Amino acid sequence: MFKHPATSAPTLRDLDTVTRNMTAAYILATLVLCGALIFSYFTLKNILTEQSRLSAFGATANELSTTLSVSNLYLTDLKAAKALPPSESRLVPKISAQMHDVLSQIALLKKTISEQLISLQAYKYYDDFDSVFYKPPHNISNKIDQYTNRLKEISAESTDNIPGNDLLWLPVEATAARNGALGKSYASAMQKLQVIIAGRSNHLASTHKALTLFSLCIAVLELLLIFLPLRHRLKKVNSNLVSAHEDLFIQANYDKQSGLSNKAGAAKTVQSELAHQRYSCLLLISLDNTDNISKIVGPTALDFFFQEFVKKLRLIDTTENLIFRAGDNEFAILQSNLITETNVSAVHSIKNELSQQLYIENKIVYPKIRLGYTDGPITSDNLAVKLIDARLAAQQYRHTENHIPRYDSSMRSDIEDENLLVEKIRIGLTNKEFIPFYQLKVDAKSGLICGMEALCRWKQSDGSLLPPFKFIPIAEKSGLITEITWQMLDQIVADYNAWVSHGLNPGRVAFNADEIFLREVNFASRITKIVNNTTATNCPIDLEITENVALGREDEVIAKACSVARELGMGIALDDFGTGYASLSSIVGLDVDIIKVDQSFVRMMSKCNDSKNIVLTIIYLCKQLNKKCVVEGVETQEEYDFCRSLGCDEIQGYYFFKPAPFADVLESLALEQMKKKAG
């Protein structure tokens, strides 16, 4: 027997939860990573901006320092050129022009430094730079202004021949010299600037490195803490899905109770070309008493019963055959060897093996089987059809014979004919083709008409009449007999009202009701409407039921239906008494008004004294129990005289009237009334 996988299959809700959790985790991880990257980006951008500004400031400061040094060189050259005689001082204008360019460059660099310094206001070291350039003791900006102003003065031609001109050079040279005031201040400022720039650069570099490591850590953590668990979860879900697929495959192709293949699994087995050639016979084993077995062993032990029964099946099976579950109470064996009708020993062996007692939950049960088979090549395409054929054959099985019925086409023809007849009955109901024929009953003493029984006839569209034995069994089997009965009742009421309108007295009209009719859900409301449609003061309709229905009146539904009918004024008649399961002792408990002696006893009275004594006994019992007695099937004067002599109440039979339609009954009732008036 197969075993279901231990892993439970994930439900749609589980998968939906996993999907939502995975999506949320993915979004969260993405947001965290994006946040880290955005933070790193803007931080690094700010760092690079600060580094760029510092570098630009440092480069401008260095360029200004270099330009100041160049101006000092030009100052020396200019002093030397002006010291020469006028005839030899041709370089003075040229050096003065170069000095003018240097001074312009110094002014431009000084302005650039001022602008760059403003761009550094957001940083904490701005005050240091600002104090170096604009505040004591360094006050480089003022010193540079003083220096450049003096350079402009001494470079002018008007100062060439002024007495004491040499004295103007001394402060400028002192200021511009490396050890001078400007030189020292600028060197100190540059040194301080370089320290700040170097410190900030190191700080920014370490921050850049830390942010890079931070981003890498976030990515690694995201991988370790989110994506790896998600991958594990996805792997687990995938494993569950695989297990679920396997479980669904087992459920789709195997039967849980027996562990055998079901019809789908059997079809897959015979799908291969080898299997097509192997199986040539399908034996169907149907269990007829599983409901009783379930009541004996209990529903929970029914699985164990099927398992034990499968063991019996395997005993009659060979390794080349395939056993599978064909239905709720059916098993089938695909065989390679044909079962022939002459193989009595094999059939006997199968019957004995499968019908042996089984011990289930310390209780003994006996399987009741029905067998049937069909032969011919069996494929996955025709397996379902072959099963139907075998079922049709199994319906012909007889437990007393060592013979397994074989399917032939006539069996299917009977089913098709039955289905066709059911469809015709449906059409007939739509066209209201089911009409009552009435068999009149006479008073046993006077011989006058006292009532009638309505019998169903099918008047087809071509006008032909179909006798009841050709359609009533099929109507009962298909459940259509209920609607036929209701249609009959509608017409009975219409006919009764028509007879009364002609001034006739039809007496009481009886009709047959089966168990299905009494179990109709809307029985009470529909029968009440029928009775209310009659023109009679008292209900003129009697309800005829068989012994089986009467004995089943302990059933609450049937008992309620009979009670409703009686409350409406309908009489209850027990039809065909003596042919069912009632005994003489049980008749005392039957709540009926009329007992009808079955015609089979009446017909045998002339040939069998026992039948005559039975009729006599039933009539006597009716008198003793104060029940009206009606004898059916009276066809001769002798039978009539005998029944009348016994004191029965009413007689029905061909001796007086045959079943006839409305018009003929109308005529008979009119003649009867004329006789009464004449007499």
Sequence and secondary structure as in RCSB ss.txt:
>XXXX:A:sequence
MFKHPATSAPTLRDLDTVTRNMTAAYILATLVLCGALIFSYFTLKNILTEQSRLSAFGATANELSTTLSVSNLYL
TDLKAAKALPPSESRLVPKISAQMHDVLSQIALLKKTISEQLISLQAYKYYDDFDSVFYKPPHNISNKIDQYTNR
LKEISAESTDNIPGNDLLWLPVEATAARNGALGKSYASAMQKLQVIIAGRSNHLASTHKALTLFSLCIAVLELLL
IFLPLRHRLKKVNSNLVSAHEDLFIQANYDKQSGLSNKAGAAKTVQSELAHQRYSCLLLISLDNTDNISKIVGPT
ALDFFFQEFVKKLRLIDTTENLIFRAGDNEFAILQSNLITETNVSAVHSIKNELSQQLYIENKIVYPKIRLGYTD
GPITSDNLAVKLIDARLAAQQYRHTENHIPRYDSSMRSDIEDENLLVEKIRIGLTNKEFIPFYQLKVDAKSGLIC
GMEALCRWKQSDGSLLPPFKFIPIAEKSGLITEITWQMLDQIVADYNAWVSHGLNPGRVAFNADEIFLREVNFAS
RITKIVNNTTATNCPIDLEITENVALGREDEVIAKACSVARELGMGIALDDFGTGYASLSSIVGLDVDIIKVDQS
FVRMMSKCNDSKNIVLTIIYLCKQLNKKCVVEGVETQEEYDFCRSLGCDEIQGYYFFKPAPFADVLESLALEQMK
KKAG
>XXXX:A:secstr
     SS    HHHHHHHHHHHHHHHHHHHHHHHHHHHHHHHHHHHHHHHHHHHHHHHHHHHHHHHHHHHHHHHH
HHHHHHHHS GGG THHHHHHHHHHHHHHHHHHHHHHHHHHHHHTTTSTTHHHHHHHHHSTTT HHHHHHHHHHH
HHHHHSGGGSS TTHHHHHHHHHHHHSTTSHHHHHHHHHHHHHHHHHHHHHHHHHHHHHHHHHHHHHHHHHHIII
IIHHHHHHHHHHHHHHHHHHHHHHHHHHB TTT SB HHHHHHHTTSHHHHHH  EEEEEEES HHHHHHHH GG
GHHHHHHHHHHHHHHT  TTSEEEEEETTEEEEEESS   TT HHHHHHHHHHHHS EEETTEEE   EEEEEEE
S   TTTHHHHHHHHHHHHTT  TTSS   B  HHHHHHHHHHHHHHHHHHHHHHTT EEEEEEEEEETTT  EE
EEEEEEEEE TTS EE GGGTHHHHHHHTTHHHHHHHHHHHHHHHHHHHHHTT    EEEEE  HHHHT TTHHH
HHHHHHHTS SSS  EEEEE HHHHHTTTSHHHHHHHHHHHHTT EEEEEEETSSS  TTGGGG   SEEEE HH
HHHTTTT HHHHHHHHHHHHHHHHTT EEEE    SHHHHHHHHHHT SEEESTTT   B HHHHHHHHHHHHHH
HHH 
